[in-house]
């Protein structure tokens, strides 16, 4: 059995003992217990394996030494997968995991390197443009479909962060959908083939989302599109006002916010109050539904928090 295959099995949510909802202690999943025991085994071997007479006392040392190295390599794969998972979600890699991965380059365990997740899943590169029908069918028939699903999920998360970099509405929507899909997969409400198909569908949707601003006339920049989403996705605003008016609001918001934005606006309540009043008057001038205006103002301010630092860094230059 290959180490990456065993790591795939231990991380698979369908493997007995990996579903937190069925455990007395949700933190004691099979994958977590394996990592902890493998770590203890590795430390014990590092201490005892260097004994001068261990070879004479244990003639079968080469055999169980290979077994220990195999288990340690499986743990190495799991650590790398965990690190890639956090990186895909934009989270920092834990220091102990980062240190352990760095140590893999040493001669303590000669594993020949940890194989790249995407290559093992059948993806030549971490690129959504390679997801044609033939490759999707290949992934669905893979001997390690969970590994393929993991690789696709990371691709989706990475592309999502790239495309929705400062768009709080779209980022939240895609994140919630992805989380819902993975929960259903963990609960075995979706098969491996089904989750792969849905992840591919979502990947293509996210890739197309990067071009959504081109649908407007004139085209909406990424900044303008983010504020368009902030005012358009509330209640019946889009139905009542239409895209032309809402896109006009978005353009005006970007102009007015840039004009009134100060570097320390978050810490200065008078500046925040002035911005709030500016947004409120702008929405009223365009006839924005009064009942939805308070929520829209809050969402616009939240959107500002995602993009204001970048605006301040480039001197409020237009995107």
N, C-alpha and C positions, 0 to 999 in steps of 0.2 A: 504494500500500500504506500502511495506517495504521501509525503508530509502535508502538501497543500490539500490533498483530498481529505485527509484526516482532520485538518483544520477546518475545512469546509463543513464536514459532518458535525464537528463540535460547536460550530457557530450557528448552524442551521436552526431556526426557531421551531422547526417541526421535529427535531430530535428530542426524544423523551427526556425530560428534565430541564428543558430550556425555556419552557413557557412559564413566566413569573406568576401568572394567574393560577397555576395549579400547584404552586409551592407554598409551604408554610412560611418560608422566608424568601421573598421575591428576589433577594440579592444572591441567594445560593443556587444559581443556575449551574447546569452541568459545565458550561464553558468556563464560568468563573472558578469553579472548584478545580477543574483541570489545570488552569493557569497557576493557581495557588500551589497545588501539589507538584506540578512540574518545576516550579520555581524552587520549592524546598528540595526536590530531588537534585536539581542542578547545583545548589549550594552544598548539599551533603557530598556529592561526588567531587566537587572542587576541593573539599577539605580532606576526604578520605582517599580519593583516587590517586593522590600524589605519594602515597606511602611506598617506600622502597621495596617492601616484601609483598605487596598486594598481588603481584603476578604469581608468586609461588604459593600463596595461601588460597588463591582462587583461580584454578586452571581455566575456568570458563569466563575469565575476565573479558576477553575480546568480544564475546557474544553479548554479555549484558552491557558492556560499554557502548556497543553499537545501538542497543535498545535505548539506553539513556540519551544518546546523541539524537536518536530519532524523535523521542518525546520532547527534547529541548528544541529541536528544529520545528516541530509542530507548534510549540509555544511561540517561537519566533514568527511564524506565519501569522498566528493569531494577533500578536502584538502589532505587526505591520498592518494588518487589516483594520485593527482598532484605530491606529494612527491615521490611516487613510480615511476612515469613516469620519473622524473628528475634523480633519482638514477639509473634507468635502462639505461639512456643515459650517465651516468658517470658525471652528473652535480651536483653541490651542491644544497641542499635544502634551499630555501629562509628562512631567519631567522624568519620572521613572521609566515611562515607555520610551521617551526619546533617548535616554541613556542606554537602555537595553538595546535598542535598535542600533545605536552607535557601536556598541560592543560586539555586534554581530560581524563587524569587519575584522575583529581580532582573530587570533588563532585558537581561541578557547574551544570552539566547536567548528570544525571545518565543513560547513554545509554547502559551500560553493555558491552562497548567496541565496537570498530569498526571491523566488521568481515573482515577477510582476503580476499583480492581480488581473489586470486587463488581458495580458498575454495568456494567462491560464484559462481565462473565461472565453477565449477565442476572439478577443478584440485586439487587432494589431496595434492600434493606438487609442488613447483616451480621447476619442473624437466622435461626436454625435453624427457627423456626416457619413460615417461608415455603416450606419444602421439601415442597410437595405433589406429587402424581404428575404433574400437568401441567407443573410447572416442571422436574422431574427429566427428563422426556422432552425438554423444550426444551433443556436443558443437554446432553443426550446427542447431540442433533442439531446442536449449535452448530458454527459454522465454526471456532471456536477451543476445542475440547474440553479441551485442556491448561489453558487459562486457567480454565475452569470447574472443573477438578479442583483447580487451585491454590487457587481461592477457597474451594472446599468444604473442602479440607484445613485452611486457616486457620480457618474457622468451627469445624471439629471440634476443633482444638487450643485455640482460645479457650474454647469451651464446656467442654472437658475440664479446663482449668485452673480454670475457675470452679466446676465441680461437684465436682472432686476436690481442691479447694484444699489440704487438709491430710491427705488420705487417701492415704498412700504406697502401699498395696497396689493400690487401684483406679487411681491415677495411673500406676503402673508398668505395670499390665496394659494399659490403654488405649494408653499410649505405645508399648509393644512391638508391639501389634497394628497401630497406625497406621504405625509404621516398617516393619513387614513388608509391609503393603499397598503403600507407596510404593516399596520396593525391588523388589517384583514388577512394579510399573508401569514403573519405570526399566528393568528387564530385559526389558520387553515381554512379560511373562507374563500381563499383563492389558491389555485394550484400554481406550481412553478411556471408552467406555460402561460397561464393567465396573467400572472404578475409581470412576466417578461413582456407580454403583448401590451399591457397597460402602461408599463414604464416607457416602452418605445413610443407609444402614442403620445404620452406626456412630454417626452423628450422632443418630439417633432413640434409639438405645440409651443414649447418654450423657445425653440430655435426660431419659429415664425414670429414669436412675440417681439423679437428684436427689431422686426420690420414694421411693427404696427403703426408707428408714427407716419409712415409713408402713405397711409390710407387717407390722411387728412389733406385738405387743400386750403392754405399752404401746409406743407409738412410740419408736424410737431417734432421739436427736438426731444431728446430723452428727458430733459428737465421739465419741459412743458407737458409731456405725456404723463409724467409722474403726478403733476398737479391736476391734469385732466382726470386721471383715475380717482384722485382724492375727492373731486366734486361730482363725478359722474356715477360712481358705484354706490350711491346712497339712495335707498328707497326708490322712488319713481322719477328721480331727477332726469335721467336720460330720456325716459318716455315723454316727460312734460316739456323738456327744453330742446332736445335734439343735439346731435353731435356738433353742429356748426356753432351754436351758442356756447356750449360747454367748452369747446376748444378755444373760443374767443376768451372765455373766462380764464382758462389755463394760461394763455399768452399774457393777459393782463396781470395775472397773479405773479408770474415770473418777473415782469417788468417792475411792478410795485414793490415786491418783496426785496428784489435786488437793490432798489432805490433806497429803501428804508432799513435794510439790514445793517446791524452794527456787529463788530467782531465779538463783543461780549453780551450779545442779546439774550442768551439763555440765563445769565446770572442777573440781568437787570430787568426788574419787573416793569418799570416804566416803558422800556423798549418793547417788551412783550405785549404790554397793553396797547401800545400804539400800533403794533403790527396786527393785533387782533381787531382793532377798530378799522384799520385799513382794509383788512380782508372782509369784514362784515359789510362795510360800505360798498365795496366792489361787488360782492355777491348781490346785494340789494339793488344796485344799479343795473345789473343784468337780469333782474327779475327771478333770482334763485328762490325756490320754494322756502318760505319763512320757517315752516315746521322742521325742515331738514338743515337749515342754516347753522344752528349751534354745533351739530355733529360734524358738518362739513368744515367749519372753522377749526375745530379740534383736530380733525384729520389733516388739514392743511398745515397746521402748526407742527404736528407730528412728522409730516413729510419734510418740513423745513429742517427739523433736527437731523434728518438723514443726509441732507445735502448742503446745509449751511456752511459747515467747515470747509468743504471743497470750494464753495463760492468765495469764501473769505480768503482762501489760499491763493486763488487765481485772480484776486483783486476785483471780484464781482464781474469778471469777463463773461460774456455770453457763451453758452455751451454750443 
